[in-house]
Amino acid sequence: MTALPPASSNALHLAALVQRHKALIAVQRNAFTLRMHRALSWLQRAEAEKGDDDLGFMCLWIAFNAAYAQDTGSHTDNASERQTFRSFVGEVCRLDANKALPALVWQVFPGPIRVLLDNQYVFQPFWDALNNPRADGSTPTHWREVFDDARQRVHRALAQQDTEKVLYEVFVRLYTLRNQLMHGGATWNSSVNRIQLRDGRELLTRVLPVMLGVMMQNPAHFEGKPFYPVVAN
């Protein structure tokens, strides 16, 4: 297994990605290089926001979305979108020849990942139940069964060291955290969500550059168009 660089090398890793991107656009500018350009710009901005976890996390999520989101030309519902997302995570894991993602999941972040996946406040069904009370005003409890099922599924994946399943669940939970921030459901620099936000930011800081590196090594597998292409005036 390839030795994992320390966290202090994030800037060097990012610089290497920028150089790789320059090499790609020297050959051809296309939809893929545009998506990578946008993702790298937000990664660089996140790197500059060292003292602000809220803004850093949001920049990192935008970077992920710029790289991941692709216009397939057809309408997708939530179920098919989740399947597309799952397929993306699986493809990146499969193409990760250096096994850098497993190294991050199992050597660097096993503790924070377990804490995140056991946290009901980044589990969307919890909020759905809380925001849709019964007629008597009480909160439905069915979310607990779903949460327990998800936790058992995640713990099996953790026990089997199934990187793809664990990363997918991590990003699903981080998506809920992203929604809290982007939709005004959290206070800037709040102490309420600080643990999951800091862990989420650190996870994205280390995982996203690896994902982008895998994508730039295998551009033919990620050729979808961006949702908002550049349009000349």
N, C-alpha and C positions, 0 to 999 in steps of 0.2 A: 504494500500500500504506500502511496506517495505521502511523504511527510507533510503535515499541514503547516503552513506558515503562521507565525504568531499574529495576533490582532493588530499589532503595530505596523504590519506590512500591508494593511488595507490600501493605503495610498499608492504603494508600489504596484500592487495588484491592479488597481484601477488604471494606473499609468500604462501598464502592459496591455490592458484591454483597449485603451485609447489608441495605442500603436497598432494593435491588431485590426481595429476598425479602420484606421487610415489605410492599411494594406488592402482591406476589402474594397474600400471606395476607390482606391487607385486602379483596381481591376474593373469595377462597375458600380455605379450608383443605382440602387433599386429600392424597392419597398422594404426589404430586409435591412439594408444599411440605414435607411431612414428611421426605422424602429429602434435600431441599436443606437443611433445618434441621439435620439430623444431619451432613451433609457440612460445612456452614459451621462447626459447633461444633468439629469436629476440625481444620479448617483454622486456626481461631483458636488452638487448643491448639498446633498445630505452629509457628505464628508465635511463640508464647511460649517454645518450646523451642530458642532460637537456639544455645545452647551444647552441645546434645546431638544429634548427628546420628542416633544409633540411635533415640531416642524421636521425634525430628522426622520421620524417615522412616516409622516405624510409624503415627504420627498422620496423616500425609499419605495413606498407603495406606488407612487406615480411611476417611478422607474420600472417597477415590476409590471405595471399595467401597460406601459409603453412597449415593453418587450413581448409580453404575452398576448395582449388583445389583438385579434386579427379579424378583419372583415371578410367573412366567408360568403357574403352576398345573399344570405338567407336569414330569416327571422329565427331566433332560438328562444325557447322558454327556459325557465330556471333549471329544470331537470337536465335538458340537453346541454345547457351552459356548464353545469357542474360536471357532466361527463366529458365535455371538451377540456375543462380545466384539469380533471383527473388524468386525461390522456396526455396533456401537456407535461404534467409533473412526471408521469411514467416515461415519456419519451426522453426528457432531460436526464432522468436517472439512468435509463438504459444506455444513453450515449456518453455518460460520464466515465470515460475510459480510465482516468486517473483515480477514480473512486474518492474524489474529494468530498462529495456530498455525504456518503456514509461516514467519512472521518469526522465531519462536522457534527452529524447527528449522534454518533455513538461515542466520540472521544471528547468533544468540546461542549456540547449542549444537552447531554442526557438529562441532567437535573432540571434546568429551565424548561425543557420540553415537557417533562412529566408534570411540572407545576402548571404550565400553561394549559395542558390538555385536561387537567383536573379542576380547572377554574370555571365555575358556572357562569361568571360574568363575561366570558368571551364565547358563550354557547348560545347561539341565536334563539333556539326554542325557549330558553329561560325568559328572554325578553319578550318573545311573542306571547307567552302565557301571562307575564306580568302586565302587559299592555292590553290584554283582552280578558279582564276579570269576569267572574260569574255574575249572575244577576244580583246575588247578595253582596257583591263587592269583593269576595274572596278570590285569591289567585288560584287558577287551576294547577293541579299537581302532576298532570300527565307528563310534563317536561322531565320530571325526575326519572321516569322509566326510560325515556329516550336518552337522557344523559348517562344513566347507568349502562345502557346498552352500548352507547358510543364509547364509554370509558373501558368497558370490557373488550371491545373491538380494538381500541388503541393499545391496551395493555398486552393483548395477544400479539399485535404487530411489534410492540416494543420487545417482547420476549423473543420473538422470531427475528429480531433485527431487520424488519421489513422497511427499508428506507423509504420506498415509494409511498406506502400507506401512511407512514408516520408524517412525512413531509406534506402529503395531501391534507391530513387532518390539521396540521399546524397552520397551513395557509387558510383553511376554512375558518379556524378560530381567529386568526389575524384579520380576516376579512370582516368579522364582526367588530373587532377593535377599530378597524379602518372606518366602518360605518359610524361608530360612535363619534369619532373625531370629525369626519367629513360632513355629517349631518347635524352638527351642533349638539351632540349628546354628551359632551364632556367639557369641562372647564380647562383652559390652558394652564399647564403646570399644576394640575390638581393632584392632591395626594391620594385620591380615591382609587385611581387606576394606574398608579405609578409603577408597580411591580411588573404587571403584564406589559405595560408600554415600554419600559426599559428592556425587558427580556425580548420583546417583539422587535424592538429596534436593533438590538445586538444580533439577533438571529438573521434579520434581513440584511444587515450590514455585511455579514459573513457569507450568507447563502446566495444572495443576488449576484455578486461578481462571479461566483462559480457557475451559476446558471447561464449568465451572459457569455462566459468563456466557452461553455459547452455549445451554446447556440452558434457562436462565431466560428467554432471549429467544424460545425455541421450545418451551414446555412441552408442547404437544400432541404432540410427537414422542417424549416420554419419560414417558409416563403410567403405566408399570408400578407395581404395588404393591410396597412394601418387604417383605422376607422376614419381618421381625419388626415388625408394626404395633403401635401403642400399644393396650393392652387395659386398659379401666377396671377398677379393683378391685371 
